């Protein structure tokens, strides 16, 4: 029987390390960020992958409203996918990393973090990350699905001039 207390401690430690090493999106300010509830499990690569995070828009309008932005906190390539389901609005979709027009996030002097963004609408959004992903060591990893959930606030209407 596996030691669930030990597993929880390891997951808590990983989440704490990921939280302490948050990447700052350009102008994120008060955007709410959190590590994936259950990170994807990398297979066939010795180096593994950094814990991905999800961001939702804050009050300062730094991210598009009614959307979730996903970040993997390491230099890596496109390829990983995120499938999402808004259970409140009955909407769904999928997006690949590296396909969003957001400013790349610098990590160090020469690396950028891969980004993906989904226009989900407001409500409870369940997300799954999976697929092939090239990690910071240049290894191709098979990401077995990892899951997270986010509460996406309704966007505020912009007054017309």
C-alpha positions in Angstrom: 0.0 0.0 0.0 1.6 3.4 -1.0 2.4 5.9 1.7 -0.2 8.6 1.0 1.2 11.0 3.7 4.6 10.8 2.0 3.0 11.4 -1.5 1.1 14.4 -0.1 4.3 15.9 1.4 6.2 15.5 -1.9 3.3 17.1 -3.8 3.1 19.9 -1.3 6.9 20.5 -1.5 6.7 20.5 -5.4 3.8 23.0 -5.3 5.7 25.2 -2.8 8.8 25.2 -4.9 6.8 26.1 -8.0 4.9 28.8 -6.1 8.2 30.3 -4.9 9.6 30.3 -8.4 6.6 32.0 -10.1 7.4 33.5 -13.5 6.0 37.0 -13.8 4.0 37.5 -17.0 4.6 41.0 -18.5 2.4 43.2 -16.3 0.6 40.4 -14.5 0.3 42.5 -11.3 -2.7 41.1 -9.5 -3.5 38.2 -11.8 -4.2 35.1 -9.8 -1.7 32.3 -10.4 -1.6 28.8 -9.1 0.3 25.5 -9.9 -1.7 22.7 -11.5 -3.7 20.8 -8.9 -2.3 17.5 -10.3 0.7 18.3 -12.5 1.1 16.2 -15.7 3.4 13.2 -15.3 6.4 13.3 -17.7 7.4 10.0 -19.3 10.4 8.9 -21.5 12.5 11.9 -20.4 15.0 11.9 -17.5 14.9 15.7 -16.9 11.1 15.9 -16.3 9.3 19.2 -16.6 8.6 22.2 -14.4 5.2 22.3 -12.7 2.8 24.3 -15.0 0.7 27.1 -13.7 -2.6 28.7 -14.6 -3.4 32.4 -14.4 -6.8 34.2 -14.5 -7.3 37.9 -15.0 -7.1 40.2 -12.0 -8.7 43.5 -11.4 -6.0 45.5 -13.2 -6.9 44.1 -16.7 -3.3 42.8 -17.3 -4.7 39.6 -18.9 -7.6 39.2 -21.2 -10.9 38.9 -19.3 -12.8 35.6 -19.1 -9.7 33.6 -20.1 -7.1 31.3 -18.5 -3.4 31.6 -19.4 -1.2 28.5 -18.9 2.6 28.7 -18.3 5.3 26.0 -18.0 8.0 27.6 -15.9 11.0 26.6 -17.9 12.5 27.1 -21.3 10.7 24.6 -23.6 9.1 24.1 -26.9 5.6 24.1 -28.2 3.6 20.9 -28.4 1.9 20.4 -25.1 -1.9 20.8 -25.3 -4.5 22.0 -22.8 -8.1 20.9 -23.1 -10.5 22.8 -21.0 -14.2 22.6 -20.0 -16.2 25.5 -18.6 -18.8 23.6 -16.5 -20.7 26.8 -15.7 -21.2 27.9 -19.3 -21.0 24.5 -21.0 -18.1 25.6 -23.2 -15.0 23.6 -24.2 -11.9 23.8 -26.3 -8.2 23.0 -26.7 -5.1 25.1 -27.3 -1.5 24.2 -27.9 1.4 25.9 -26.2 3.2 28.5 -28.3 0.1 29.6 -30.2 -0.9 32.7 -28.2 0.0 36.4 -28.9 1.1 37.2 -25.4 4.5 38.6 -24.6 6.9 35.7 -24.0 8.0 35.4 -20.4 11.8 35.7 -19.9 13.5 33.2 -17.7 17.1 34.2 -17.2 18.9 35.9 -20.1 18.1 33.7 -23.1 15.1 31.5 -22.3 11.3 32.1 -22.4 8.5 30.1 -20.9 6.0 28.5 -23.2 2.5 30.0 -23.0 -1.0 29.0 -24.0 -4.3 30.9 -23.5 -7.9 29.8 -23.6 -10.9 32.1 -23.9 -13.1 30.2 -21.6 -15.8 32.6 -20.5 -16.6 33.1 -16.8 -17.2 30.2 -14.4 -15.5 27.1 -13.2 -13.0 25.9 -15.7 -11.5 22.4 -15.6 -8.3 21.9 -17.6 -6.1 19.0 -18.6 -2.5 19.3 -19.9 -1.1 16.5 -22.0 0.9 15.6 -25.2 4.5 15.8 -26.4 6.7 18.6 -24.9 10.4 19.4 -25.3 11.8 20.3 -21.8 14.6 22.7 -21.0 17.2 19.9 -21.5 16.0 19.4 -25.1 14.4 16.0 -24.2 11.0 15.1 -25.7 8.7 14.1 -22.9 5.3 12.4 -23.1 3.0 14.3 -20.7 0.4 12.0 -19.2 -2.5 14.2 -18.3 -2.4 16.6 -15.4 -5.4 18.5 -14.2 -6.4 21.8 -12.6 -9.5 23.9 -12.0 -9.9 27.7 -12.0 -12.6 30.2 -11.1 -12.7 32.7 -14.0 -14.4 36.0 -13.1 -16.8 37.7 -15.5 -15.1 40.4 -17.4 -16.1 44.0 -16.9 -17.6 46.0 -19.7 -15.5 48.8 -21.2 -17.3 52.1 -21.4 -17.6 53.5 -25.0 -16.3 57.0 -25.5 
